[in-house]
Amino acid sequence: MTGQNAEWKLFKFLKVLLFSVIFLITVLFLVATVRTFTFDADEGLLLGKWENTTAISLHLSPQQRKNQLAHFKAAIQIPTVSFTETNVNTSALREFDALLRKVFPKVFSSSVVQHEMVGSYSHLLTVSGSEADLEPYMLLAHIDVVPADEADGWDAPPFSAQEINGFIYGRGTIDNKQSVMGILQALEYLLERGYTPRRSFYIGLGHDEEVNGLHGAVNIVKLLKSRGVKLQYVLDEGLAVLDGVISGLDGPAALIGISEKGQATVKLSVSSAPGHSSMPPRESSIGILASAVKRLEENPMPRLFGYGPERGMFEHLAHKFGLPLKFIMSNLWLFSPLLSRVLERKPDTNAFVRTTTAVTMFNSGVKINIIPSYAEALVNFRIHSSQTLQEVLELVESTVSDERVKVELVNGFDPLPISSYDERAFGFQIIKKTVQSMFPQLTVAPGVCVGNTDSRHYKDITQDIYRFAPSWFKPGDPQRFHGVNERISIQNYEEIVQFYFQLIQNNDIRKLPPPHSSQHEL
């Protein structure tokens, strides 16, 4: 009888447990369903009526458009290549300086603009506003480009600026001479039309961004700091307009970078006694190092999706996905672990999930019949926003877990601070307004740059750094970045000029309008 009692109690307990689980799942499903059809990450971020400012329209004649394109092509044709921190094409940089002075005469002669050369080849322009109490902002771009070789399979020589089917091909067309020329061309047009800004602003054009910006951006920041400059915000290159690139997203999206991943370059090395290949040891220096590298690749950094700003990006885009993705994106509080496992399957989306590990160099050996005494490998880590450089180094040590392998930090830095993007974020809202006025069909969302830019050097003189240019990327285009057949459409370059033309004027408001949520008329 006692046994039957025990069985009955166990049955009742399991029954209650089962119904509790079913009830919990039902409640979670209902909550998630309601949230799917009501959640809007932009709710409360929609602003009221904007302050009226004098708007100058940009109407170009066919000849002006032709000249604008010719100036851009001339910029692409100058091979301003940065090879290493100590090897940049200085003659090309001097030629580029001469080009800028020639094609933008107003910029370099206006009493409103003060121009300075910094670090020999970088440019700092100060554009003085009429209302000194308004905090200035800064536009960044970089002149230098990475190397390019036509033999790699280019459809046109990489410094030819050749036009093919409405596209200009050449190194620098999307990284980053479209912004250099776009910013200066926009300012030239404004000055030609008698424009004087209300809010002062700076333009910084670095000459060595591709090799860490240590002589360009770093020295520009030093100069600004010595003058006590504090910036409302900084806008640099970074993210772009993605059209058909994000699988499942309905329509194009403009992603504004609000942070950058950190970076670490770590050297692993093994030293051992040399010997003859006819009498090899059980483990060579190469074998020991190869095993350590293999452990790093087989044990990736932990999944951190949802703990950084990447969550905000997916939530802002959620309403533009169809079911079932909309259901998942709207409920990342529930589905982050599931989504992270899906995203980690592809290299381009795995970068949102974790700190990535890339073995980029492996060196050892001098002769076919000699056991080498030394082997080394360089590993590059791109650090997730919710991790620190120190945490990554500790994980590397524990994963390698071999006293014979020396682990050294070559260089590195923590992830950049996360810039604000709420209704009070002046820079984000100005950029967003400019994008949406030009491209009403776009969804604007915050994003994370997996690469690094010159803007990271400016974090001591501003709290908000944004990374965006309205370069339009379709499937396959992101691979052109630092790759083969880098190109931009003529229409897109014209749009970039128009973007900066409007952005500069939009910055002339004294303050942002209040959000709708605080206004009675809504």
C-alpha positions as CSV (number, residue, x, y, z in Angstrom):
1,M,0.0,0.0,0.0
2,T,2.8,2.3,0.9
3,G,4.4,1.7,-2.5
4,Q,1.2,2.6,-4.3
5,N,0.9,5.8,-2.3
6,A,4.4,6.8,-3.2
7,E,3.7,6.0,-6.9
8,W,0.5,8.1,-6.7
9,K,2.3,11.1,-5.2
10,L,5.1,10.8,-7.8
11,F,2.4,10.7,-10.5
12,K,0.7,13.8,-9.1
13,F,4.0,15.6,-8.8
14,L,4.9,14.9,-12.4
15,K,1.4,15.9,-13.5
16,V,1.7,19.2,-11.8
17,L,5.2,19.7,-13.1
18,L,4.1,18.9,-16.7
19,F,1.1,21.3,-16.5
20,S,3.4,24.0,-14.9
21,V,5.9,23.6,-17.8
22,I,3.0,23.8,-20.4
23,F,1.6,26.8,-18.7
24,L,5.0,28.6,-18.6
25,I,5.6,27.8,-22.3
26,T,2.1,29.1,-23.2
27,V,2.7,32.3,-21.3
28,L,6.1,32.8,-22.8
29,F,4.7,32.2,-26.3
30,L,1.8,34.6,-25.7
31,V,4.1,37.3,-24.4
32,A,6.5,36.8,-27.3
33,T,3.7,36.9,-29.8
34,V,2.3,40.1,-28.5
35,R,5.7,41.7,-28.4
36,T,6.4,40.6,-32.0
37,F,3.4,42.6,-33.3
38,T,3.8,45.6,-30.9
39,F,7.5,45.9,-30.4
40,D,9.1,49.0,-32.0
41,A,12.7,49.8,-31.0
42,D,12.1,53.4,-32.3
43,E,9.2,54.0,-30.0
44,G,9.9,57.2,-28.1
45,L,12.7,58.1,-30.4
46,L,10.6,59.8,-33.0
47,L,11.1,63.5,-32.7
48,G,8.7,66.4,-33.0
49,K,8.9,69.4,-35.3
50,W,12.5,70.4,-36.1
51,E,13.8,73.9,-35.7
52,N,13.6,75.9,-38.9
53,T,17.0,76.7,-40.5
54,T,17.9,78.3,-43.8
55,A,18.1,75.5,-46.3
56,I,20.3,75.9,-49.4
57,S,19.3,73.5,-52.2
58,L,21.8,71.8,-54.4
59,H,21.0,72.0,-58.1
60,L,23.8,71.1,-60.5
61,S,24.1,71.7,-64.2
62,P,25.2,68.9,-66.4
63,Q,28.7,70.5,-66.7
64,Q,28.9,70.8,-62.9
65,R,28.1,67.1,-62.5
66,K,30.7,66.3,-65.1
67,N,33.3,68.3,-63.3
68,Q,32.4,66.8,-59.9
69,L,32.9,63.3,-61.4
70,A,36.2,64.3,-63.0
71,H,37.5,65.6,-59.7
72,F,36.6,62.3,-58.0
73,K,38.2,60.2,-60.8
74,A,41.4,62.3,-60.4
75,A,41.5,61.5,-56.7
76,I,41.2,57.8,-57.4
77,Q,44.0,57.9,-59.9
78,I,46.5,59.0,-57.4
79,P,48.0,55.9,-55.6
80,T,48.1,57.2,-52.0
81,V,49.0,53.7,-50.8
82,S,50.1,53.0,-47.2
83,F,52.2,49.9,-47.0
84,T,53.4,50.0,-43.4
85,E,53.6,52.6,-40.6
86,T,56.9,53.8,-41.9
87,N,56.3,53.2,-45.7
88,V,53.6,55.5,-47.2
89,N,53.6,56.9,-50.7
90,T,54.7,60.5,-49.9
91,S,54.9,61.7,-53.5
92,A,51.4,60.6,-54.1
93,L,50.2,62.3,-50.9
94,R,51.9,65.6,-52.1
95,E,50.1,65.1,-55.5
96,F,46.8,64.6,-53.7
97,D,47.3,67.8,-51.7
98,A,47.9,69.7,-54.9
99,L,44.7,68.2,-56.4
100,L,42.6,69.3,-53.4
101,R,43.8,72.8,-53.6
102,K,43.1,72.9,-57.3
103,V,39.6,71.5,-57.4
104,F,38.3,73.1,-54.2
105,P,39.5,76.8,-54.5
106,K,36.8,78.2,-52.2
107,V,37.6,75.7,-49.4
108,F,41.3,76.8,-49.4
109,S,40.7,80.5,-49.8
110,S,37.6,81.3,-47.7
111,S,37.9,83.4,-44.6
112,V,35.5,81.0,-42.9
113,V,37.9,78.1,-43.3
114,Q,41.3,77.7,-41.6
115,H,43.5,75.0,-43.2
116,E,46.5,73.3,-41.5
117,M,48.7,70.5,-42.5
118,V,49.4,68.0,-39.7
119,G,52.0,65.3,-39.6
120,S,53.2,66.6,-43.0
121,Y,50.4,65.1,-45.1
122,S,47.1,65.1,-43.1
123,H,44.7,68.0,-43.3
124,L,42.8,69.8,-40.5
125,L,40.2,72.3,-41.5
126,T,38.4,74.5,-39.0
127,V,35.1,76.0,-40.3
128,S,34.1,78.9,-38.0
129,G,30.4,79.2,-37.1
130,S,28.5,82.4,-36.4
131,E,27.4,81.2,-32.9
132,A,30.4,80.4,-30.8
133,D,28.3,79.0,-27.9
134,L,27.3,76.0,-30.0
135,E,29.5,73.0,-29.5
136,P,31.4,72.0,-32.7
137,Y,31.3,68.6,-34.4
138,M,33.9,66.9,-36.7
139,L,33.8,65.0,-40.0
140,L,36.6,62.5,-40.6
141,A,37.8,60.6,-43.7
142,H,41.2,59.3,-44.8
143,I,43.2,59.8,-47.9
144,D,45.4,56.7,-47.9
145,V,44.4,53.3,-49.4
146,V,45.6,49.7,-49.1
147,P,47.7,48.2,-51.9
148,A,46.1,46.8,-55.0
149,D,47.4,44.7,-57.8
150,E,45.7,44.4,-61.2
151,A,47.0,40.8,-61.5
152,D,44.6,39.8,-58.6
153,G,41.8,39.8,-61.1
154,W,40.6,43.4,-61.4
155,D,38.2,44.2,-64.3
156,A,40.0,47.6,-64.6
157,P,43.4,48.8,-63.4
158,P,43.0,49.7,-59.7
159,F,44.2,53.3,-60.1
160,S,42.5,54.0,-63.4
161,A,39.1,55.2,-62.2
162,Q,37.7,53.5,-65.3
163,E,34.0,53.8,-65.8
164,I,32.2,50.5,-66.5
165,N,28.4,50.3,-66.7
166,G,27.8,53.3,-64.5
167,F,30.4,52.4,-61.9
168,I,33.8,53.9,-61.2
169,Y,36.4,51.2,-60.5
170,G,39.4,51.9,-58.3
171,R,41.1,51.5,-55.0
172,G,39.6,54.1,-52.6
173,T,36.2,54.4,-54.2
174,I,34.5,53.0,-51.1
175,D,37.5,53.3,-48.7
176,N,37.6,56.2,-48.3
177,K,38.1,58.8,-51.0
178,Q,34.3,59.0,-51.6
179,S,34.1,60.6,-48.2
180,V,37.2,62.8,-48.6
181,M,36.0,64.2,-51.9
182,G,32.3,64.1,-50.9
183,I,32.9,66.3,-47.7
184,L,35.1,68.8,-49.5
185,Q,32.9,69.0,-52.6
186,A,29.8,69.6,-50.4
187,L,31.6,72.4,-48.5
188,E,32.8,73.9,-51.8
189,Y,29.2,74.1,-53.0
190,L,28.0,75.6,-49.8
191,L,30.7,78.3,-49.8
192,E,30.0,79.1,-53.4
193,R,26.4,79.8,-52.4
194,G,27.5,82.2,-49.6
195,Y,27.0,79.8,-46.7
196,T,28.3,80.5,-43.2
197,P,27.5,77.8,-40.6
198,R,25.9,78.7,-37.3
199,R,27.7,75.8,-35.6
200,S,31.5,75.5,-36.1
201,F,32.9,72.2,-37.3
202,Y,36.2,70.5,-38.1
203,I,37.2,68.3,-41.0
204,G,40.1,65.8,-40.4
205,L,41.6,64.0,-43.3
206,G,44.2,61.5,-42.2
207,H,46.9,60.2,-44.4
208,D,47.8,56.9,-42.7
209,E,44.6,55.4,-41.4
210,E,45.3,52.1,-43.1
211,V,48.4,51.7,-40.9
212,N,46.9,52.8,-37.6
213,G,46.8,56.6,-38.0
214,L,49.8,57.2,-35.7
215,H,51.1,60.2,-37.6
216,G,47.9,61.6,-39.0
217,A,44.8,61.2,-36.7
218,V,46.9,60.9,-33.5
219,N,48.6,64.3,-34.2
220,I,45.4,66.0,-35.2
221,V,43.9,64.9,-31.9
222,K,47.0,66.2,-30.0
223,L,46.6,69.6,-31.7
224,L,42.9,69.8,-30.9
225,K,43.5,68.8,-27.3
226,S,46.2,71.4,-26.9
227,R,43.5,74.0,-27.9
228,G,41.0,72.6,-25.4
229,V,38.6,71.5,-28.1
230,K,35.6,69.4,-27.1
231,L,33.3,68.0,-29.8
232,Q,29.6,67.4,-29.8
233,Y,30.2,64.3,-31.9
234,V,32.5,62.8,-34.6
235,L,31.4,61.2,-37.8
236,D,33.8,58.9,-39.6
237,E,33.7,56.0,-42.1
238,G,32.5,52.6,-40.9
239,L,29.1,51.2,-41.8
240,A,27.0,51.8,-44.8
241,V,23.6,51.2,-46.5
242,L,23.0,47.5,-46.9
243,D,20.6,46.5,-49.7
244,G,19.9,42.7,-49.8
245,V,23.0,42.0,-47.8
246,I,21.1,41.0,-44.6
247,S,19.3,37.8,-45.3
248,G,15.5,38.0,-44.7
249,L,15.4,41.8,-44.2
250,D,12.7,43.5,-46.2
251,G,14.3,46.5,-47.9
252,P,17.6,48.3,-47.4
253,A,18.9,49.5,-44.1
254,A,21.4,52.2,-43.0
255,L,23.6,51.0,-40.2
256,I,25.3,53.8,-38.1
257,G,28.2,52.4,-36.2
258,I,28.0,53.3,-32.5
259,S,31.1,51.4,-31.4
260,E,34.1,49.4,-32.8
261,K,35.4,46.1,-31.7
262,G,38.7,46.1,-29.9
263,Q,41.8,44.4,-31.2
264,A,44.8,42.4,-30.1
265,T,47.7,40.9,-31.9
266,V,49.3,38.1,-29.9
267,K,52.6,36.3,-30.7
268,L,52.9,32.7,-29.8
269,S,56.5,31.3,-29.9
270,V,58.3,28.1,-29.0
271,S,62.1,27.7,-28.6
272,S,63.8,24.4,-28.5
273,A,67.2,22.8,-29.3
274,P,68.0,22.6,-33.0
275,G,68.9,19.3,-34.6
276,H,69.2,17.2,-37.8
277,S,66.1,16.0,-39.5
278,S,67.5,12.4,-39.5
279,M,67.1,12.3,-35.7
280,P,64.0,14.3,-34.9
281,P,62.6,14.7,-31.3
282,R,59.2,13.4,-30.4
283,E,57.8,17.0,-30.7
284,S,59.4,19.8,-32.7
285,S,59.0,23.5,-32.1
286,I,56.7,23.6,-35.1
287,G,54.6,20.7,-33.8
288,I,54.2,22.2,-30.3
289,L,53.2,25.6,-31.8
290,A,50.9,24.0,-34.3
291,S,49.1,22.2,-31.5
292,A,48.7,25.5,-29.6
293,V,47.3,27.2,-32.6
294,K,44.9,24.3,-33.2
295,R,43.6,24.6,-29.7
296,L,42.8,28.3,-30.2
297,E,40.9,27.5,-33.4
298,E,39.0,24.6,-32.0
299,N,38.0,26.5,-28.8
300,P,36.7,29.9,-30.0
301,M,36.0,32.7,-27.6
302,P,32.7,32.5,-25.7
303,R,29.4,33.5,-27.3
304,L,28.5,37.0,-26.2
305,F,25.7,37.9,-28.5
306,G,23.1,40.1,-26.8
307,Y,25.5,41.5,-24.3
308,G,26.8,44.3,-26.6
309,P,25.3,46.9,-28.9
310,E,24.7,44.3,-31.6
311,R,21.4,43.5,-29.8
312,G,20.2,47.1,-30.5
313,M,20.9,46.6,-34.2
314,F,18.7,43.5,-34.6
315,E,16.0,45.0,-32.4
316,H,15.8,48.1,-34.6
317,L,15.5,46.0,-37.7
318,A,13.1,43.4,-36.2
319,H,10.0,44.9,-37.7
320,K,11.5,44.7,-41.2
321,F,11.9,40.9,-41.1
322,G,9.1,38.4,-42.0
323,L,8.0,35.6,-39.8
324,P,9.5,33.6,-38.2
325,L,12.6,35.9,-38.0
326,K,10.5,38.8,-36.9
327,F,9.3,36.7,-33.9
328,I,12.9,35.9,-33.0
329,M,14.3,39.4,-33.5
330,S,11.6,41.0,-31.5
331,N,12.2,38.7,-28.6
332,L,16.0,38.6,-28.2
333,W,15.5,38.5,-24.4
334,L,14.3,34.9,-25.1
335,F,16.1,33.9,-28.3
336,S,19.6,35.4,-28.0
337,P,21.2,31.9,-27.4
338,L,19.4,30.4,-30.3
339,L,20.2,33.3,-32.7
340,S,23.9,33.3,-31.6
341,R,24.2,29.6,-32.6
342,V,22.7,30.5,-36.1
343,L,24.9,33.5,-36.6
344,E,28.2,31.8,-35.6
345,R,27.9,29.4,-38.6
346,K,29.0,32.1,-41.1
347,P,32.2,34.1,-40.7
348,D,30.6,37.5,-41.5
349,T,27.9,37.1,-38.8
350,N,30.1,35.2,-36.4
351,A,31.8,38.5,-35.8
352,F,28.7,39.8,-34.0
353,V,28.7,36.8,-31.7
354,R,32.1,36.8,-30.1
355,T,35.7,37.9,-30.1
356,T,37.1,36.4,-33.3
357,T,40.3,34.5,-33.6
358,A,42.4,34.7,-36.8
359,V,45.8,33.0,-37.2
360,T,47.4,35.3,-39.7
361,M,51.2,34.5,-39.7
362,F,53.2,31.3,-39.0
363,N,57.0,31.3,-39.4
364,S,59.7,28.7,-38.8
365,G,62.5,26.8,-40.4
366,V,65.5,27.8,-42.5
367,K,66.5,24.5,-44.3
368,I,64.8,21.3,-45.3
369,N,67.1,19.0,-43.2
370,I,67.3,21.1,-40.0
371,I,64.9,20.9,-37.0
372,P,64.2,24.6,-36.3
373,S,65.0,25.9,-32.9
374,Y,62.3,28.6,-33.1
375,A,58.7,28.9,-34.3
376,E,56.3,31.7,-34.0
377,A,52.7,32.6,-35.0
378,L,50.8,35.8,-34.9
379,V,47.1,35.7,-34.0
380,N,44.7,38.6,-34.5
381,F,41.7,39.0,-32.2
382,R,38.8,41.4,-32.8
383,I,37.4,41.9,-29.3
384,H,33.6,41.9,-28.6
385,S,32.2,45.0,-27.0
386,S,31.4,43.2,-23.7
387,Q,35.0,41.9,-23.3
388,T,38.3,43.5,-22.4
389,L,41.8,43.1,-23.8
390,Q,42.9,41.6,-20.5
391,E,40.1,39.1,-20.4
392,V,41.0,37.9,-23.9
393,L,44.7,37.5,-23.0
394,E,43.7,35.4,-20.0
395,L,41.5,33.2,-22.2
396,V,44.4,32.7,-24.7
397,E,46.7,31.7,-21.9
398,S,44.2,29.2,-20.5
399,T,43.4,27.7,-23.9
400,V,47.0,27.3,-25.0
401,S,47.8,25.8,-21.6
402,D,51.4,24.9,-22.4
403,E,54.4,26.3,-20.6
404,R,56.6,25.7,-23.6
405,V,54.5,28.2,-25.6
406,K,55.3,31.8,-24.8
407,V,52.3,34.2,-25.2
408,E,53.1,37.9,-25.8
409,L,50.9,40.8,-26.6
410,V,52.3,42.7,-29.6
411,N,49.7,45.4,-29.5
412,G,46.0,45.9,-28.8
413,F,43.3,48.0,-27.3
414,D,39.9,47.6,-25.6
415,P,36.6,47.9,-27.6
416,L,35.5,51.5,-28.1
417,P,32.9,53.1,-25.8
418,I,29.3,52.8,-27.0
419,S,28.0,56.1,-28.3
420,S,24.5,57.2,-27.4
421,Y,21.6,56.7,-29.9
422,D,18.5,57.6,-28.0
423,E,16.3,60.7,-28.6
424,R,18.8,63.0,-26.8
425,A,21.8,61.9,-29.0
426,F,22.4,65.0,-31.1
427,G,24.8,63.4,-33.6
428,F,22.9,60.2,-34.1
429,Q,19.6,62.0,-34.7
430,I,21.2,64.5,-37.1
431,I,22.7,61.7,-39.2
432,K,19.4,59.8,-39.0
433,K,17.4,62.8,-40.1
434,T,19.8,63.4,-43.1
435,V,19.6,59.8,-44.2
436,Q,15.8,59.5,-44.0
437,S,15.3,62.8,-45.8
438,M,17.3,61.5,-48.7
439,F,16.3,57.9,-48.6
440,P,12.8,57.6,-47.0
441,Q,12.7,53.9,-47.8
442,L,15.6,53.1,-45.5
443,T,15.4,51.7,-42.0
444,V,18.1,53.3,-39.8
445,A,19.6,51.2,-37.0
446,P,22.7,51.4,-34.7
447,G,25.5,48.9,-35.5
448,V,28.9,47.8,-34.6
449,C,32.1,48.1,-36.7
450,V,34.1,44.9,-36.7
451,G,37.0,46.8,-38.2
452,N,38.8,49.9,-36.8
453,T,38.9,53.5,-38.0
454,D,40.8,56.7,-37.2
455,S,37.9,57.8,-35.0
456,R,39.1,55.6,-32.2
457,H,41.8,58.2,-31.5
458,Y,39.2,60.9,-30.8
459,K,37.5,59.2,-27.8
460,D,39.2,61.7,-25.4
461,I,37.6,64.8,-26.9
462,T,34.1,63.5,-27.5
463,Q,31.6,61.2,-25.9
464,D,29.9,60.2,-29.2
465,I,31.6,58.8,-32.2
466,Y,29.6,57.6,-35.2
467,R,30.8,55.6,-38.2
468,F,28.8,55.8,-41.4
469,A,28.8,57.0,-45.0
470,P,25.9,56.4,-47.4
471,S,27.8,54.1,-49.6
472,W,25.3,51.6,-51.0
473,F,26.3,47.9,-50.7
474,K,24.5,45.2,-52.5
475,P,25.3,41.4,-52.2
476,G,28.9,40.9,-53.0
477,D,29.9,44.5,-52.5
478,P,31.3,44.1,-48.9
479,Q,33.9,41.7,-50.3
480,R,35.2,44.6,-52.6
481,F,36.3,46.4,-49.4
482,H,40.1,46.0,-49.4
483,G,39.4,43.4,-52.1
484,V,39.3,43.1,-55.9
485,N,37.1,45.4,-58.1
486,E,36.4,48.0,-55.5
487,R,33.9,50.3,-57.1
488,I,31.1,52.9,-56.6
489,S,28.3,53.9,-58.8
490,I,28.3,57.4,-60.2
491,Q,24.8,57.9,-58.8
492,N,26.0,56.8,-55.3
493,Y,28.9,59.2,-55.3
494,E,26.5,62.1,-56.2
495,E,24.3,60.9,-53.3
496,I,27.3,61.1,-50.9
497,V,28.0,64.7,-51.9
498,Q,24.3,65.5,-51.4
499,F,24.4,63.7,-48.0
500,Y,27.3,65.9,-46.6
501,F,25.7,69.0,-48.2
502,Q,22.5,68.4,-46.2
503,L,24.3,67.1,-43.1
504,I,26.3,70.2,-42.6
505,Q,23.2,72.4,-42.8
506,N,21.2,70.1,-40.5
507,N,23.8,70.6,-37.8
508,D,22.9,74.3,-37.6
509,I,20.0,73.7,-35.3
510,R,20.6,74.8,-31.7
511,K,19.1,71.7,-30.1
512,L,17.1,68.6,-31.0
513,P,13.3,68.8,-31.0
514,P,11.6,67.0,-28.1
515,P,10.4,63.4,-28.6
516,H,6.8,62.9,-29.6
517,S,6.1,61.2,-26.3
518,S,6.4,64.5,-24.5
519,Q,4.2,66.4,-26.9
520,H,0.5,66.8,-26.4
521,E,-0.4,66.7,-30.0
522,L,0.6,63.1,-30.3
